[in-house]
């Protein structure tokens, strides 16, 4: 693996900006086109030679899935009941099989083709940024040549629309066009940013570039997939690939539930996952009636979206039946998913557009109390906590994702606001993680969206304890899949104290400290509504689901236990409110959807940011206050 200093400069100290210029000249590709394609793949980052979640390397995302899978064996974090409902038989979310490396699709082997075109070794294309850029330029030039341009390579970026569309690897016109449109959007609007190696890369805006979209038919791609049934924004490529609602033997059925949301239940959440398998594998699984179903899958290479369920229906994806009944599940292709590495810009952009569209459609606030990672979904009861998933993991760039949705994570108050929003600089925030390949190993140092939480304001203090995850005597660890002492970008917490460069928050019923220096802050100030136990109560229970009181159930529906989690929320502590809701239970145990029932009670709950995962408290147990009016540091 190339050291960071070498990766920053490439061979012979060549800067990455110069590497783009040199490769553009050598392969007669307009520099703006080369920069635009690279931005859509990686935002010009090198990722220290680490592969993406689909085995892509370097600024041009040249794919070599066989090597990536050999270096980072797929293990996954599956094994739980993704339905999360004891009223039905278990449906285990096992790890999907990795693709057969002896017969990988062309989209996962572009690095081999780049090696043949350039004469450069596969190792240099993976590890040296300048070589990687040259490989991408060679692929673009070869695509342009295949379009049979009579005057040879053109210096006009507008003449490269077809080559850019081909670079996406898409096999249909709509997806290829969506990728090329995004690239030329970058070319027209320009971009500039400091990369993960500290280099400033700039692409000057060229607003007059009008790409020749008439080149698309020359690629001989298949017609756009059927989108007549999809619920997607118009600026993404989306196909309808339905999951089966099918009756099985023994009275069971799969792989989702027919419903009538939001008429029967309000959709409160969108849950972000990764697939724990390749695109092809994920699509096979979601079409298996004995397996699970989610609503959408987003492809890594080009941002293509497949929709599998109508949003009115309930998918089995989150491991918590209450959250499933109230959410839409969006999976993202990833064959390297435990813990995952990096995600392409094309994937981020398509996913952000989809989530923004769904949020607008269903009135879902664009914040981290409503846009959840799978790793933020609580175990419905204590026995589920240790098996809950940890995707998309600490390398998903939540800050960038929210910027793309038009909802950037910014300060909303001064220091007296009483809350903080976790917001480290993704590139420079590099906490130590272990267990990326084998238990106890040290993961490569790289950017992360999370901050680590300690029992005291010093880095040699013990980590805060998660008794639900590790038991009463177990300790939190630096494991990349251990969420017990981790706060995530965008999550909001009440301030419990400040000491020098350290800030304390209320977390899992305890005071948790994180490093938050003024010169390089890892959080911004905020204000909002919080809950605290009512006067006279020394502690109150917290729940992993918001079920109705027993009196709300009709005689035909078995009463579901209101089962507290093993944590306690103590007097004097404050936690940020996400939403208020009536207790609800969606009873769906038969194939006949007409027999499904929504039980709605009078008991109300508040969703709160309790730890790394959300939780619920009984509204009758708490007092609601404005954060800026509270003595939050007591």
Legacy VTK file of the C-alpha trace (Angstrom):
# vtk DataFile Version 3.0
C-alpha trace
ASCII
DATASET POLYDATA
POINTS 634 float
0.000 0.000 0.000
1.306 3.472 -0.885
2.100 5.762 2.096
0.021 8.921 2.292
2.940 11.176 1.340
3.600 9.179 -1.812
-0.074 8.953 -2.667
-0.365 12.723 -2.390
2.268 13.365 -5.021
2.380 10.288 -7.185
5.560 9.316 -9.029
8.518 11.719 -8.852
6.603 14.247 -6.747
4.022 14.895 -9.455
1.034 16.766 -8.061
-2.382 15.320 -8.752
-3.492 18.454 -10.630
-0.468 18.058 -12.905
-1.179 14.350 -13.256
-4.600 15.206 -14.711
-3.031 17.692 -17.113
-0.350 15.234 -18.247
-2.766 12.333 -18.723
-5.182 14.560 -20.632
-2.424 15.627 -23.003
-1.002 12.139 -23.468
-4.338 10.499 -24.279
-5.880 13.554 -25.984
-8.771 13.797 -23.533
-10.015 17.294 -22.607
-8.684 17.958 -19.117
-12.072 19.212 -17.924
-13.692 15.934 -18.981
-11.057 13.872 -17.192
-11.450 15.961 -14.037
-15.243 15.802 -14.267
-15.321 12.015 -14.548
-12.893 11.637 -11.657
-14.981 13.958 -9.504
-18.071 11.817 -10.109
-16.132 8.743 -9.115
-14.069 9.857 -6.119
-14.155 13.652 -5.760
-10.437 13.378 -6.656
-9.560 11.516 -3.461
-6.929 8.770 -3.476
-8.127 6.888 -0.365
-4.507 5.806 0.266
-4.861 3.031 -2.261
-7.783 1.450 -0.405
-10.614 -0.017 -2.515
-14.141 1.314 -2.607
-17.007 -0.862 -1.405
-17.130 -2.297 -4.926
-13.391 -2.799 -5.405
-12.589 0.466 -7.189
-9.203 2.142 -6.729
-7.896 5.676 -6.935
-9.269 8.957 -8.280
-10.679 7.250 -11.408
-12.266 4.331 -9.497
-10.588 1.645 -11.594
-12.175 -1.597 -10.433
-10.252 -4.708 -9.419
-12.733 -6.583 -7.281
-10.697 -9.792 -7.213
-7.773 -8.073 -5.508
-10.019 -6.082 -3.204
-11.843 -9.211 -2.037
-8.545 -11.017 -1.480
-7.172 -8.136 0.619
-10.417 -7.474 2.500
-12.329 -10.767 2.810
-16.069 -10.321 3.078
-17.441 -11.297 6.474
-20.527 -9.122 7.006
-22.352 -8.402 10.255
-25.538 -10.319 9.527
-27.316 -12.947 11.565
-30.210 -11.076 13.097
-33.901 -11.222 12.271
-34.249 -8.369 9.789
-38.023 -8.351 10.311
-37.517 -7.772 14.031
-40.878 -9.219 15.062
-41.341 -12.129 17.448
-44.883 -12.683 16.126
-43.460 -14.229 12.931
-40.820 -16.888 12.157
-37.237 -15.617 12.048
-35.861 -14.367 8.747
-32.101 -14.349 9.067
-30.136 -11.641 7.290
-27.119 -13.740 6.408
-24.190 -12.272 4.544
-24.612 -12.462 0.791
-22.017 -14.455 -1.097
-19.257 -12.459 -2.745
-19.133 -12.677 -6.534
-17.116 -15.451 -8.127
-13.766 -13.790 -8.820
-13.152 -16.128 -11.749
-16.079 -14.643 -13.638
-16.479 -11.015 -12.568
-18.554 -8.633 -14.691
-16.742 -6.013 -16.756
-17.883 -3.269 -14.391
-15.766 -4.830 -11.618
-12.611 -5.350 -13.738
-11.910 -2.005 -15.435
-8.405 -1.848 -13.959
-7.331 -4.870 -16.013
-8.426 -3.128 -19.198
-6.628 0.060 -18.179
-3.459 -1.962 -17.625
-3.691 -3.347 -21.152
-4.232 0.092 -22.665
-1.421 1.841 -20.764
1.160 -0.868 -20.208
1.187 0.057 -16.530
1.128 -2.625 -13.870
-2.021 -3.404 -11.968
-0.227 -2.552 -8.744
0.743 0.936 -9.919
-2.793 1.567 -11.196
-4.128 0.650 -7.749
-1.546 2.459 -5.648
-0.135 5.406 -7.613
-2.607 8.253 -8.229
-0.853 9.539 -11.335
-0.892 6.075 -12.900
-4.533 5.678 -11.913
-5.444 8.944 -13.637
-3.570 7.817 -16.745
-5.523 4.567 -16.705
-8.800 6.438 -16.555
-7.746 8.721 -19.392
-6.846 5.694 -21.521
-10.271 4.168 -20.911
-11.985 7.414 -21.921
-9.846 7.678 -25.057
-10.668 4.088 -26.011
-14.384 4.765 -25.535
-14.130 7.873 -27.702
-12.332 5.941 -30.414
-15.049 3.290 -30.431
-17.564 6.002 -31.360
-15.800 6.225 -34.749
-15.163 9.966 -34.703
-14.162 10.801 -38.309
-11.868 13.705 -37.337
-10.137 11.835 -34.527
-10.065 12.883 -30.871
-11.689 16.247 -30.302
-10.423 18.965 -27.968
-13.997 20.146 -27.417
-15.448 18.675 -24.182
-18.908 18.710 -25.780
-17.800 15.943 -28.152
-17.027 13.545 -25.297
-20.537 12.904 -24.005
-20.680 9.393 -25.446
-17.266 8.437 -24.052
-18.249 9.675 -20.593
-21.513 7.735 -20.750
-19.563 4.607 -21.716
-17.121 5.123 -18.821
-20.006 4.673 -16.390
-20.157 0.986 -17.271
-23.947 1.186 -17.437
-25.669 -1.208 -19.815
-28.762 0.945 -20.432
-29.188 4.377 -21.976
-30.937 6.076 -19.060
-28.227 5.225 -16.523
-25.371 6.060 -18.880
-27.027 9.381 -19.697
-27.629 10.202 -16.022
-23.944 9.622 -15.258
-22.793 11.710 -18.236
-25.251 14.491 -17.348
-23.797 14.660 -13.862
-20.236 14.800 -15.186
-21.072 17.624 -17.567
-22.925 19.379 -14.760
-19.604 19.411 -12.903
-17.785 20.609 -16.037
-20.226 23.468 -16.545
-20.430 24.492 -12.899
-16.803 23.892 -11.946
-15.524 22.451 -8.683
-12.631 22.988 -6.299
-11.747 21.148 -3.107
-8.898 19.977 -0.936
-8.507 16.232 -1.314
-7.833 13.609 1.328
-4.082 14.081 0.766
-4.231 17.833 1.344
-3.951 18.892 -2.295
-6.112 21.627 -3.763
-7.666 20.520 -7.057
-9.660 22.917 -9.213
-11.845 22.614 -12.295
-12.788 25.975 -13.757
-16.444 26.434 -14.670
-17.300 26.195 -18.388
-20.998 27.137 -18.451
-21.190 27.242 -22.254
-20.324 23.563 -22.797
-23.309 21.921 -24.495
-22.568 18.179 -24.729
-23.525 16.248 -27.826
-26.136 13.945 -26.324
-26.823 12.576 -29.801
-23.798 10.317 -29.354
-25.655 8.091 -26.914
-27.276 5.799 -29.542
-23.790 5.012 -30.855
-23.020 3.111 -27.674
-25.573 0.429 -28.620
-26.861 0.151 -25.056
-30.148 -1.464 -24.232
-33.241 0.658 -23.880
-33.997 2.293 -20.554
-35.386 -0.109 -17.963
-39.073 -0.033 -17.086
-39.683 2.905 -14.763
-43.469 3.092 -15.106
-43.979 1.718 -11.588
-41.158 3.532 -9.864
-41.301 6.276 -7.259
-38.092 8.137 -8.055
-37.012 11.685 -8.854
-36.767 12.539 -12.540
-33.005 13.199 -12.455
-31.944 9.631 -11.629
-32.086 6.417 -13.644
-34.550 4.137 -11.886
-36.055 0.752 -12.768
-38.867 -1.331 -11.309
-37.602 -4.753 -10.202
-40.307 -6.023 -7.851
-39.791 -8.218 -4.828
-42.226 -11.154 -4.615
-45.169 -11.140 -2.245
-45.640 -14.877 -2.233
-47.326 -17.454 -0.024
-45.039 -20.246 1.143
-45.647 -23.646 2.708
-46.792 -23.935 6.296
-48.773 -20.707 6.226
-45.660 -18.536 5.994
-45.056 -15.961 3.265
-42.359 -13.604 2.001
-40.637 -11.346 1.553
-42.414 -8.168 2.733
-45.849 -6.993 3.843
-48.517 -5.271 1.819
-49.715 -2.093 3.555
-51.310 1.255 2.798
-48.844 3.811 4.078
-49.145 6.687 4.828
-52.923 6.160 5.110
-52.589 3.452 7.755
-49.228 4.430 9.261
-47.096 7.531 8.829
-43.647 7.041 7.288
-41.235 8.636 9.762
-37.831 7.299 8.746
-35.557 6.489 5.822
-32.933 3.872 6.711
-29.577 3.809 4.894
-27.967 0.364 4.425
-25.310 -1.336 2.381
-26.090 -4.588 0.628
-23.357 -6.875 2.004
-23.000 -8.210 -1.509
-22.566 -7.245 -5.141
-25.313 -5.627 -7.204
-26.196 -8.885 -8.965
-26.269 -10.813 -5.697
-28.439 -8.204 -3.989
-30.962 -8.275 -6.823
-31.157 -12.063 -6.687
-31.746 -11.979 -2.942
-34.447 -9.327 -3.029
-36.321 -11.416 -5.612
-36.126 -14.550 -3.415
-39.540 -15.056 -1.729
-37.892 -16.827 1.221
-35.499 -13.961 1.928
-35.946 -10.246 2.720
-37.022 -7.143 0.846
-36.209 -3.478 1.014
-37.497 -0.611 -1.077
-34.513 0.542 -3.172
-30.989 -0.517 -4.141
-28.394 1.986 -5.415
-25.543 0.794 -7.653
-21.990 1.907 -6.888
-20.440 2.492 -10.309
-23.058 4.779 -11.826
-25.749 5.509 -9.217
-28.429 3.452 -10.975
-31.447 2.726 -8.738
-33.717 -0.306 -8.647
-37.006 -0.081 -6.759
-38.349 -3.331 -5.315
-41.307 -2.343 -3.133
-43.898 0.360 -3.317
-43.245 2.837 -0.544
-46.743 2.136 0.778
-45.614 -1.398 1.663
-43.472 -2.550 4.592
-40.053 -4.023 3.880
-38.118 -6.422 6.072
-34.762 -4.712 6.392
-34.099 -2.894 9.680
-34.187 -5.626 12.359
-36.867 -3.748 14.303
-40.494 -4.342 13.356
-41.674 -0.974 14.646
-39.032 0.862 12.568
-39.757 -1.322 9.537
-43.426 -0.382 9.714
-42.511 3.304 9.816
-39.615 3.445 7.353
-38.320 3.141 3.807
-35.161 1.053 3.342
-32.465 2.134 0.866
-29.625 -0.309 0.217
-26.290 0.643 -1.371
-24.183 -1.839 -3.295
-21.151 -2.988 -1.363
-19.219 -6.235 -1.693
-16.716 -5.035 0.925
-19.107 -4.210 3.697
-17.641 -5.231 7.014
-16.599 -2.535 7.794
-16.758 -1.129 4.274
-14.373 1.377 2.793
-15.428 4.260 0.545
-18.459 5.022 -1.581
-18.496 6.628 -5.025
-19.738 10.143 -5.633
-22.160 8.795 -8.247
-23.744 6.621 -5.541
-23.895 9.463 -3.011
-25.551 11.794 -5.531
-28.228 9.373 -6.732
-28.998 8.285 -3.198
-29.197 11.873 -1.949
-31.615 12.799 -4.734
-33.769 9.780 -3.953
-33.852 10.473 -0.210
-34.601 14.161 -0.757
-37.458 13.198 -3.080
-38.889 10.718 -0.555
-38.479 13.165 2.314
-40.381 15.827 0.377
-43.087 13.338 -0.616
-43.756 12.116 2.928
-42.864 15.182 4.982
-39.801 13.549 6.568
-37.376 16.071 8.112
-33.858 15.955 6.701
-32.009 15.349 9.951
-30.299 12.441 11.683
-33.326 11.719 13.862
-35.245 10.745 10.705
-32.549 9.795 8.163
-31.019 6.842 9.987
-28.161 4.522 9.279
-28.951 0.874 9.853
-26.458 1.263 12.705
-28.771 3.824 14.357
-31.813 1.521 14.506
-32.338 0.245 18.066
-32.816 -3.355 19.035
-36.576 -3.738 19.646
-35.896 -5.681 22.856
-32.767 -6.461 24.869
-32.065 -9.800 23.194
-31.745 -8.128 19.801
-29.191 -5.447 20.761
-26.002 -7.432 20.168
-27.180 -8.627 16.750
-28.172 -5.265 15.282
-26.324 -4.273 12.133
-23.570 -1.659 11.928
-23.820 -0.514 8.291
-23.176 1.816 6.532
-20.385 2.218 9.095
-17.993 4.966 10.195
-16.744 5.684 6.680
-20.093 6.828 5.243
-19.708 10.606 4.793
-22.908 11.891 6.399
-21.877 15.553 6.171
-21.337 15.356 2.418
-24.534 13.340 2.017
-26.600 16.039 3.726
-24.914 18.751 1.660
-26.003 16.902 -1.478
-29.554 16.804 -0.091
-29.470 20.571 0.363
-29.560 20.279 4.158
-25.992 20.984 5.331
-25.139 20.313 8.970
-24.388 23.739 10.410
-24.399 25.511 13.758
-27.864 26.741 14.762
-26.923 28.448 18.025
-24.060 29.808 20.064
-22.391 28.060 23.021
-25.427 28.802 25.199
-27.745 26.800 22.938
-27.335 23.767 25.134
-26.881 21.188 22.338
-24.150 20.091 19.974
-24.402 18.578 16.518
-21.554 16.137 15.883
-19.697 17.526 12.869
-16.000 16.625 12.550
-14.060 17.386 9.403
-14.361 14.065 7.607
-10.905 14.024 6.013
-8.868 15.007 9.088
-10.951 13.170 11.695
-9.160 9.817 11.861
-9.944 7.886 15.060
-8.213 4.560 15.535
-10.312 1.578 14.476
-9.455 -2.099 14.759
-10.818 -5.273 13.203
-11.130 -4.213 9.557
-9.801 -7.546 8.295
-9.147 -9.690 11.364
-10.060 -9.172 15.016
-7.649 -6.827 16.766
-5.803 -5.613 13.678
-5.322 -1.863 13.193
-7.338 -0.381 10.354
-5.642 2.027 7.935
-5.818 5.611 9.196
-8.417 7.452 7.171
-11.284 9.918 7.419
-14.346 9.056 9.487
-17.677 10.617 10.359
-17.648 9.500 14.002
-16.106 10.682 17.267
-15.127 8.426 20.157
-16.588 8.888 23.632
-14.717 8.614 26.940
-15.684 8.490 30.623
-13.358 11.412 31.403
-11.926 14.324 29.373
-8.713 12.564 28.323
-7.846 10.064 25.606
-6.366 7.505 28.012
-9.646 7.290 29.947
-11.892 4.238 29.531
-14.505 4.385 26.805
-18.114 4.846 27.875
-19.959 1.589 28.483
-22.866 0.142 26.516
-24.434 -2.409 28.851
-26.906 -3.530 26.212
-24.129 -4.361 23.767
-21.433 -5.623 26.144
-23.255 -6.548 29.375
-22.869 -5.051 32.823
-19.133 -5.743 33.042
-18.054 -5.637 29.397
-16.120 -2.710 27.949
-16.573 -0.795 24.707
-13.740 -1.221 22.203
-12.153 0.476 19.214
-13.589 -2.237 16.972
-14.831 -0.811 13.711
-18.220 -2.457 14.267
-18.478 -1.541 17.964
-20.941 1.352 18.214
-20.993 1.415 22.019
-18.870 4.556 22.456
-19.411 6.368 19.188
-21.300 9.541 18.209
-22.078 10.026 14.536
-22.027 13.087 12.297
-25.334 14.927 12.378
-26.515 13.390 15.639
-27.476 15.919 18.309
-26.867 15.618 22.043
-27.423 17.776 25.121
-24.278 19.311 26.562
-23.389 17.841 29.957
-20.148 19.729 30.555
-17.143 21.472 29.022
-13.524 21.287 30.117
-10.765 22.803 28.007
-10.780 21.135 24.579
-13.349 18.552 25.702
-17.147 18.512 25.596
-19.405 16.144 27.544
-22.814 14.957 26.356
-25.550 12.808 27.871
-25.262 9.388 26.235
-26.797 6.030 27.224
-27.630 7.338 30.695
-24.113 8.612 31.433
-21.802 11.540 30.833
-19.622 10.962 27.768
-16.651 13.147 26.770
-15.256 13.772 23.284
-12.316 15.843 22.068
-13.649 19.087 20.617
-10.794 21.627 20.340
-11.645 25.154 19.251
-8.958 25.073 16.565
-10.354 21.894 14.994
-13.887 21.371 16.347
-15.646 18.046 16.038
-19.105 19.492 16.832
-21.093 22.672 16.265
-23.492 24.364 18.650
-27.223 23.884 18.330
-30.511 24.380 20.144
-33.804 22.517 20.234
-36.241 20.597 22.386
-35.065 18.069 24.958
-36.692 15.733 27.442
-35.744 15.062 31.061
-37.405 12.825 33.669
-40.345 14.436 35.426
-39.737 15.940 38.846
-39.692 13.262 41.508
-38.527 10.450 39.227
-34.990 9.197 39.830
-34.880 7.355 36.511
-37.141 6.291 33.658
-37.048 3.354 31.228
-36.192 3.597 27.553
-37.590 1.417 24.777
-36.531 0.119 21.402
-40.035 0.425 19.964
-43.118 2.549 20.620
-45.918 0.035 21.114
-49.453 0.839 22.392
-50.747 0.178 25.870
-52.522 -3.149 26.449
-55.989 -1.585 26.505
-55.602 -0.441 22.893
-55.536 -3.972 21.428
-58.731 -5.527 20.075
-59.508 -9.040 21.254
-58.340 -10.485 17.915
-54.795 -9.109 18.285
-52.407 -10.469 20.944
-51.051 -7.760 23.226
-47.405 -6.979 22.502
-45.196 -6.423 25.526
-43.871 -2.941 26.195
-40.388 -4.221 26.959
-37.805 -1.814 28.376
-34.176 -1.948 27.237
-31.491 -2.512 29.906
-30.579 1.188 30.096
-31.817 3.872 32.517
-32.332 7.560 31.785
-31.498 9.337 35.053
-32.868 12.464 36.685
-31.003 15.607 35.632
-30.075 14.208 32.203
-31.387 15.633 28.931
-31.812 14.070 25.484
-32.731 15.593 22.129
-36.232 14.943 20.778
-36.589 13.571 17.263
-40.372 13.247 17.102
-43.513 12.596 19.146
-45.793 9.720 18.180
-48.681 7.625 19.389
-47.919 4.028 20.222
-48.545 1.833 17.146
-48.298 -1.818 16.257
-48.699 -3.204 12.732
-50.093 -6.739 13.025
-49.238 -8.690 9.863
-48.995 -12.449 10.332
-51.056 -13.726 7.389
-50.637 -13.639 3.640
-54.090 -12.097 3.305
-53.348 -8.389 3.590
-56.999 -7.666 4.367
-56.339 -9.271 7.765
-53.502 -6.879 8.606
-54.323 -4.473 11.451
-52.768 -1.280 12.764
-53.271 -0.932 16.515
-52.989 2.646 17.669
-52.990 3.558 21.346
-53.466 6.661 23.454
-50.006 6.353 25.022
-47.518 8.729 23.406
-43.763 8.452 23.018
-40.842 10.682 22.219
-38.073 9.413 19.974
-34.738 10.564 21.421
-31.073 10.396 20.483
-30.048 8.180 23.391
-26.730 6.698 22.283
-25.388 5.845 18.861
-28.859 4.444 18.243
-32.194 6.144 18.782
-34.632 5.080 21.523
-38.127 5.909 22.769
-39.445 7.175 26.097
-43.002 7.328 27.415
-44.205 10.928 27.099
-45.894 10.621 30.494
-42.492 10.043 32.128
-40.788 13.204 30.900
-40.864 16.977 30.816
-40.112 18.792 27.560
-37.854 21.839 27.737
-36.021 24.192 25.401
-32.346 23.297 25.494
-31.259 26.907 25.965
-33.483 27.214 29.057
-32.034 24.195 30.851
-29.137 23.792 33.219
-27.648 21.070 31.082
-24.281 20.842 32.744
-25.541 19.858 36.189
LINES 1 635
634 0 1 2 3 4 5 6 7 8 9 10 11 12 13 14 15 16 17 18 19 20 21 22 23 24 25 26 27 28 29 30 31 32 33 34 35 36 37 38 39 40 41 42 43 44 45 46 47 48 49 50 51 52 53 54 55 56 57 58 59 60 61 62 63 64 65 66 67 68 69 70 71 72 73 74 75 76 77 78 79 80 81 82 83 84 85 86 87 88 89 90 91 92 93 94 95 96 97 98 99 100 101 102 103 104 105 106 107 108 109 110 111 112 113 114 115 116 117 118 119 120 121 122 123 124 125 126 127 128 129 130 131 132 133 134 135 136 137 138 139 140 141 142 143 144 145 146 147 148 149 150 151 152 153 154 155 156 157 158 159 160 161 162 163 164 165 166 167 168 169 170 171 172 173 174 175 176 177 178 179 180 181 182 183 184 185 186 187 188 189 190 191 192 193 194 195 196 197 198 199 200 201 202 203 204 205 206 207 208 209 210 211 212 213 214 215 216 217 218 219 220 221 222 223 224 225 226 227 228 229 230 231 232 233 234 235 236 237 238 239 240 241 242 243 244 245 246 247 248 249 250 251 252 253 254 255 256 257 258 259 260 261 262 263 264 265 266 267 268 269 270 271 272 273 274 275 276 277 278 279 280 281 282 283 284 285 286 287 288 289 290 291 292 293 294 295 296 297 298 299 300 301 302 303 304 305 306 307 308 309 310 311 312 313 314 315 316 317 318 319 320 321 322 323 324 325 326 327 328 329 330 331 332 333 334 335 336 337 338 339 340 341 342 343 344 345 346 347 348 349 350 351 352 353 354 355 356 357 358 359 360 361 362 363 364 365 366 367 368 369 370 371 372 373 374 375 376 377 378 379 380 381 382 383 384 385 386 387 388 389 390 391 392 393 394 395 396 397 398 399 400 401 402 403 404 405 406 407 408 409 410 411 412 413 414 415 416 417 418 419 420 421 422 423 424 425 426 427 428 429 430 431 432 433 434 435 436 437 438 439 440 441 442 443 444 445 446 447 448 449 450 451 452 453 454 455 456 457 458 459 460 461 462 463 464 465 466 467 468 469 470 471 472 473 474 475 476 477 478 479 480 481 482 483 484 485 486 487 488 489 490 491 492 493 494 495 496 497 498 499 500 501 502 503 504 505 506 507 508 509 510 511 512 513 514 515 516 517 518 519 520 521 522 523 524 525 526 527 528 529 530 531 532 533 534 535 536 537 538 539 540 541 542 543 544 545 546 547 548 549 550 551 552 553 554 555 556 557 558 559 560 561 562 563 564 565 566 567 568 569 570 571 572 573 574 575 576 577 578 579 580 581 582 583 584 585 586 587 588 589 590 591 592 593 594 595 596 597 598 599 600 601 602 603 604 605 606 607 608 609 610 611 612 613 614 615 616 617 618 619 620 621 622 623 624 625 626 627 628 629 630 631 632 633
